[in-house]
Amino acid sequence: MNNLILQIDTSTTVCSVALSENGQTVAVIDLDEPNAHAAKLTVLIEQILDKTERSMRELKAIAVSMGPGSYTGLRIGVSTAKGLCYGLDIPLIAINTLEALFLGYKEQFGLQEGEAFIPMLDARRMEVYSAVYNDQCKLVKPTSAEIIDANYYDELLAAYSRVHLFGSGADKFDVLFATNDHVHVQMEFKGSAAFLSKLAFDKFQNKEFEDVAYFEPFYLKDFVVMTKKKVGS
């Protein structure tokens, strides 16, 4: 059976839509330009359906990147996804943005043994939303909001030989960690709705659907400053 899922990711500056079939990406459109979410999201959805010669009535579910990320972007993406689900009477699937970003990085670069992988989304200044995964794809630190300084990953590096930073929040740390061989910053690695494909299909098969009426994005609105305490303080 062909399970066609429309995927939406508006959690960052990139406005992205993808189609997947049984967990495999069929097509994707990524657009990184100002105000793209509000102005272009529905247009991109129409374009990807036309490009693949598919129709709305063939869709079995809508998957959306649920956050964390841009408040405005998430609101637009989730509202659009919910509207489509209502209109088509199909289920809504929510995917953690950082988990999808991690899987996208894994697909492109692979995972090195004994190293840690940190997808991160830009907040402001030196603030990010991030999570930590190991080389076995296990989540070792859940999504949190943090302020990063030059010594922030010292404790993590006691357990892992190297950490990899990637995503919209990573680029601003390139200079900060330029002389630290144990911290690798993967520049310009951006999110994409294509990264949702496997996660969305897994949830579809397990019937892990959201309540369309009450679902809200994962905004992480209550920002808690997470800084390392000095020894003895």
Backbone torsions as a table, in degrees:
resi	resn	phi	psi	omega
1	MET	NA	134.3	-179.6
2	ASN	-90.5	110.8	-179.5
3	ASN	-101.1	100.9	-176.4
4	LEU	-92.1	123.2	-178.2
5	ILE	-122.1	130.6	173.4
6	LEU	-89.8	131.1	-175.8
7	GLN	-119.6	137.8	-176.7
8	ILE	-128.3	130.7	173.9
9	ASP	-133.7	110.7	177.9
10	THR	-125.9	27.5	-174.3
11	SER	-77.3	-17.2	-179.9
12	THR	-127.4	-162.5	178.3
13	THR	-69.4	-18.7	179.7
14	VAL	-82.5	126.2	173.0
15	CYS	-96.7	115.7	-169.8
16	SER	-133.2	136.5	173.3
17	VAL	-131.5	148.0	178.9
18	ALA	-146.2	157.6	170.7
19	LEU	-117.5	134.9	175.0
20	SER	-127.9	151.3	178.5
21	GLU	-129.3	116.1	-177.1
22	ASN	52.7	39.7	175.2
23	GLY	88.2	-2.2	179.8
24	GLN	-109.0	132.0	-179.4
25	THR	-68.0	126.8	178.4
26	VAL	-92.0	-43.5	-179.3
27	ALA	-159.6	155.0	178.5
28	VAL	-147.0	146.1	172.6
29	ILE	-129.4	120.9	177.8
30	ASP	-114.1	126.1	-179.0
31	LEU	-127.9	117.2	-179.3
32	ASP	-114.6	90.6	177.8
33	GLU	-152.7	157.9	-176.2
34	PRO	-57.6	138.4	175.3
35	ASN	60.2	22.0	-177.6
36	ALA	-66.5	-35.6	-176.1
37	HIS	-59.1	-53.2	-176.9
38	ALA	-69.6	-37.7	-172.9
39	ALA	-89.8	-28.5	-167.3
40	LYS	-120.6	-11.2	-172.9
41	LEU	-56.9	-51.6	-178.9
42	THR	-65.4	-31.8	176.9
43	VAL	-65.1	-43.1	179.8
44	LEU	-64.3	-36.1	178.0
45	ILE	-63.4	-43.9	177.5
46	GLU	-63.3	-40.4	-178.1
47	GLN	-65.1	-41.3	-176.6
48	ILE	-71.5	-32.0	175.7
49	LEU	-69.2	-41.1	177.3
50	ASP	-65.2	-41.8	-178.2
51	LYS	-61.0	-37.7	-177.1
52	THR	-97.4	0.8	-179.2
53	GLU	56.7	43.4	175.6
54	ARG	-114.0	166.1	179.3
55	SER	-126.9	161.1	178.9
56	MET	-56.1	-37.7	-176.1
57	ARG	-67.8	-13.7	177.3
58	GLU	-83.9	-14.3	-176.4
59	LEU	-69.5	137.2	179.2
60	LYS	-101.8	-16.9	179.5
61	ALA	-168.1	163.3	172.3
62	ILE	-117.5	128.0	176.2
63	ALA	-111.5	138.7	-178.4
64	VAL	-134.2	142.0	174.1
65	SER	-71.1	119.0	-168.2
66	MET	-91.3	-6.8	-176.3
67	GLY	110.9	174.0	8.7
68	PRO	-72.0	176.2	179.5
69	GLY	153.8	-157.1	-178.7
70	SER	-64.6	127.3	-178.9
71	TYR	-58.0	-51.3	-178.1
72	THR	-65.2	-43.9	179.9
73	GLY	-61.4	-45.9	179.4
74	LEU	-62.2	-42.4	-179.2
75	ARG	-60.9	-42.9	179.9
76	ILE	-66.8	-45.9	-178.7
77	GLY	-63.1	-45.9	-179.0
78	VAL	-68.6	-40.5	178.8
79	SER	-61.4	-42.2	178.9
80	THR	-64.9	-44.4	179.6
81	ALA	-62.0	-43.4	179.8
82	LYS	-65.0	-39.8	178.4
83	GLY	-62.2	-41.0	177.9
84	LEU	-65.7	-41.3	179.5
85	CYS	-63.0	-42.4	176.7
86	TYR	-60.3	-50.1	-175.2
87	GLY	-65.9	-35.9	-176.8
88	LEU	-96.0	-9.7	-177.6
89	ASP	57.0	50.7	177.3
90	ILE	-127.0	161.3	-174.3
91	PRO	-74.8	156.9	176.9
92	LEU	-105.5	131.2	178.2
93	ILE	-117.5	130.3	-179.5
94	ALA	-109.9	133.1	-178.5
95	ILE	-121.2	131.0	175.9
96	ASN	-63.0	127.2	-175.5
97	THR	-59.3	-42.4	-177.1
98	LEU	-70.1	-35.5	177.7
99	GLU	-64.8	-42.5	177.8
100	ALA	-64.4	-40.0	179.1
101	LEU	-62.9	-40.5	177.5
102	PHE	-61.6	-46.0	-179.5
103	LEU	-65.6	-35.1	176.6
104	GLY	-64.6	-39.4	177.4
105	TYR	-66.1	-43.1	179.0
106	LYS	-58.5	-43.7	-178.8
107	GLU	-63.7	-36.1	-175.8
108	GLN	-85.8	-36.3	-172.1
109	PHE	-120.1	-13.0	-177.4
110	GLY	76.4	173.6	-179.0
111	LEU	-120.8	130.0	-179.3
112	GLN	-92.6	137.3	-176.4
113	GLU	-61.3	136.8	176.1
114	GLY	77.0	11.6	-179.2
115	GLU	-116.6	160.5	-177.9
116	ALA	-112.4	152.2	-172.7
117	PHE	-130.5	125.4	-169.6
118	ILE	-125.8	95.3	172.1
119	PRO	-70.8	138.4	-179.9
120	MET	-145.4	145.2	179.7
121	LEU	-116.0	140.8	-176.9
122	ASP	-69.1	135.2	172.4
123	ALA	-107.9	-83.0	174.5
124	ARG	-164.4	156.2	-177.6
125	ARG	49.6	-124.2	179.8
126	MET	-98.7	20.2	-178.5
127	GLU	-93.3	143.3	177.0
128	VAL	-145.4	161.1	165.6
129	TYR	-102.6	127.3	-176.7
130	SER	-148.1	169.0	174.2
131	ALA	-145.6	165.5	-178.8
132	VAL	-126.6	129.6	176.5
133	TYR	-121.4	152.6	175.6
134	ASN	-100.6	-176.3	-175.5
135	ASP	-72.3	-6.7	176.3
136	GLN	-99.4	13.1	-179.3
137	CYS	67.2	19.7	178.6
138	LYS	-90.1	134.5	175.8
139	LEU	-75.6	114.4	-177.9
140	VAL	-103.6	-14.2	172.6
141	LYS	-147.8	119.1	-175.0
142	PRO	-70.6	172.2	-179.6
143	THR	-54.1	130.3	178.4
144	SER	-152.4	163.2	176.9
145	ALA	-102.6	130.0	-171.6
146	GLU	-141.6	157.9	172.2
147	ILE	-111.6	124.3	-172.3
148	ILE	-100.6	133.7	170.7
149	ASP	-127.4	-179.6	-172.7
150	ALA	-62.4	-24.4	-178.0
151	ASN	-104.4	7.9	-171.1
152	TYR	-59.7	-35.8	-174.4
153	TYR	-97.6	11.8	-179.9
154	ASP	-58.3	-44.5	-179.8
155	GLU	-64.6	-41.8	179.5
156	LEU	-65.2	-35.4	-179.1
157	LEU	-73.1	-8.8	172.2
158	ALA	-74.4	-20.8	-179.4
159	ALA	-107.6	-22.0	-177.6
160	TYR	-128.1	145.3	-176.3
161	SER	-74.0	-24.3	-179.0
162	ARG	-158.6	150.3	174.4
163	VAL	-120.5	144.9	-179.4
164	HIS	-115.1	125.7	178.1
165	LEU	-107.9	132.8	-178.8
166	PHE	-156.5	156.4	-176.9
167	GLY	114.1	178.9	-174.8
168	SER	-63.7	-19.9	179.4
169	GLY	-90.1	-8.1	-172.1
170	ALA	-83.9	-34.1	-171.4
171	ASP	-56.8	-35.1	-175.8
172	LYS	-72.6	-6.0	178.9
173	PHE	-102.1	6.0	-179.0
174	ASP	-58.5	-45.6	179.7
175	VAL	-71.9	-40.7	-177.8
176	LEU	-56.8	-39.8	-176.7
177	PHE	-108.0	18.3	-175.6
178	ALA	-59.5	-32.1	-177.8
179	THR	-99.3	4.5	-179.2
180	ASN	-103.0	105.4	-177.7
181	ASP	-68.6	-14.1	-177.7
182	HIS	-91.8	-4.4	176.6
183	VAL	-120.7	115.7	-179.2
184	HIS	-105.4	123.2	176.6
185	VAL	-102.5	115.4	177.6
186	GLN	-88.1	104.0	-174.6
187	MET	-71.5	145.7	171.2
188	GLU	57.0	35.3	173.6
189	PHE	-92.8	111.5	-173.0
190	LYS	-109.6	153.0	179.0
191	GLY	-69.5	161.1	179.1
192	SER	-154.6	145.8	176.4
193	ALA	-62.5	-21.1	177.7
194	ALA	-63.4	-26.2	-178.8
195	PHE	-71.1	-11.3	-178.0
196	LEU	-85.5	-11.5	-166.8
197	SER	-55.2	-55.0	-177.5
198	LYS	-65.5	-45.4	-178.7
199	LEU	-62.4	-40.9	-179.5
200	ALA	-65.7	-42.0	-179.6
201	PHE	-67.2	-39.8	177.2
202	ASP	-59.0	-45.7	179.8
203	LYS	-67.5	-36.0	178.0
204	PHE	-62.1	-45.9	179.8
205	GLN	-63.6	-34.9	-179.7
206	ASN	-88.7	3.0	-179.5
207	LYS	56.2	40.2	177.1
208	GLU	-90.2	81.0	-175.0
209	PHE	-106.3	157.2	178.0
210	GLU	-95.8	157.0	172.2
211	ASP	-77.4	109.8	-173.6
212	VAL	-59.6	-34.1	-177.3
213	ALA	-70.2	-35.0	-170.3
214	TYR	-113.4	-5.0	-177.1
215	PHE	-66.1	136.5	176.2
216	GLU	-129.2	149.7	178.1
217	PRO	-63.2	160.9	176.2
218	PHE	-89.4	88.2	-172.9
219	TYR	-78.9	-26.3	-170.1
220	LEU	54.6	46.6	-174.5
221	LYS	-67.2	-37.1	-178.0
222	ASP	-82.8	85.9	-176.7
223	PHE	-71.3	124.4	177.2
224	VAL	-113.1	123.5	-178.4
225	VAL	-69.6	121.2	-179.2
226	MET	-111.9	93.5	178.4
227	THR	-116.8	151.0	179.9
228	LYS	-74.6	134.6	175.0
229	LYS	-84.2	143.2	177.3
230	LYS	-72.7	148.4	179.2
231	VAL	-61.3	130.3	179.1
232	GLY	90.6	-4.9	-179.7
233	SER	-86.9	NA	NA
